[in-house]
């Protein structure tokens, strides 16, 4: 599975959250409401993906990115990019 990389260290995500008036808690809840599986994105993951600083994460699963973008009602491409090399095939 290929991870996606958030753009601009998450600033576009934070800007979108401000535009639509969602907190991290509300964004997590909205992803759950949109998820056909009923799981959504956990608050911890939302905090990592939308946050800044030491505990922020630049990469996330594609499904996580899709749910967050859908909850923000914005195109996935506005907030995430696909890395040029699949993270599945890179030796660790």
C-alpha positions as CSV (number, residue, x, y, z in Angstrom):
1,X,0.0,0.0,0.0
2,X,1.4,3.4,-1.0
3,X,1.3,6.2,1.6
4,X,0.5,9.7,0.6
5,X,2.5,12.7,1.6
6,X,0.7,15.8,3.0
7,X,1.6,19.1,1.2
8,X,3.1,22.0,2.9
9,X,3.8,20.3,6.3
10,X,0.0,20.2,6.7
11,X,-0.7,23.9,6.4
12,X,-3.2,23.5,3.5
13,X,-5.1,21.0,5.7
14,X,-5.1,23.4,8.7
15,X,-6.2,26.3,6.4
16,X,-9.1,24.1,5.0
17,X,-10.1,23.2,8.5
18,X,-10.3,26.9,9.4
19,X,-12.3,27.7,6.3
20,X,-14.9,25.1,7.0
21,X,-14.8,25.7,10.8
22,X,-13.8,22.2,11.9
23,X,-11.6,21.3,14.9
24,X,-9.5,18.2,14.8
25,X,-12.2,16.5,17.0
26,X,-14.9,17.5,14.6
27,X,-12.9,16.4,11.6
28,X,-12.3,13.0,13.1
29,X,-16.1,12.7,13.8
30,X,-16.9,13.7,10.2
31,X,-14.6,11.1,8.7
32,X,-16.4,8.5,10.8
33,X,-19.8,9.7,9.5
34,X,-18.6,9.5,5.9
35,X,-16.9,6.1,6.2
36,X,-19.1,3.3,4.8
37,X,-17.3,1.0,7.2
38,X,-18.2,3.3,10.1
39,X,-14.6,3.5,11.4
40,X,-13.3,6.8,10.0
41,X,-10.0,8.3,11.0
42,X,-9.0,8.3,14.7
43,X,-8.5,11.6,16.5
44,X,-4.9,10.6,17.1
45,X,-4.3,10.2,13.4
46,X,-6.1,13.4,12.5
47,X,-3.9,15.2,15.0
48,X,-0.7,13.7,13.4
49,X,-1.8,14.4,9.8
50,X,-3.1,18.0,10.4
51,X,-0.8,19.0,13.1
52,X,2.6,20.7,13.1
53,X,5.7,20.2,15.1
54,X,7.4,17.2,16.7
55,X,4.6,14.8,16.6
56,X,3.2,15.6,13.2
57,X,3.4,12.9,10.4
58,X,4.0,13.8,6.8
59,X,2.8,10.4,5.5
60,X,-0.5,8.7,5.9
61,X,-2.4,5.8,4.3
62,X,-4.3,6.6,1.1
63,X,-7.7,5.8,2.8
64,X,-6.9,8.2,5.6
65,X,-6.1,11.0,3.1
66,X,-9.3,10.2,1.1
67,X,-11.5,10.4,4.2
68,X,-9.9,13.6,5.5
69,X,-10.2,15.3,2.1
70,X,-13.9,14.1,1.8
71,X,-14.6,15.5,5.2
72,X,-13.1,18.8,4.2
73,X,-15.1,18.6,0.9
74,X,-12.0,19.4,-1.0
75,X,-10.0,17.5,-3.7
76,X,-7.4,15.0,-2.4
77,X,-4.8,16.6,-4.6
78,X,-5.1,19.9,-2.8
79,X,-3.7,18.4,0.3
80,X,-1.7,15.2,-0.6
81,X,0.8,13.9,-3.2
82,X,1.7,10.4,-4.1
83,X,5.5,9.8,-3.7
84,X,7.4,9.0,-6.8
85,X,8.6,5.8,-5.4
86,X,6.2,3.3,-3.7
87,X,6.9,3.0,0.0
88,X,6.1,-0.7,-0.4
89,X,9.1,-1.4,-2.6
90,X,11.7,0.6,-0.7
91,X,14.1,-1.6,1.3
92,X,14.2,-0.6,4.9
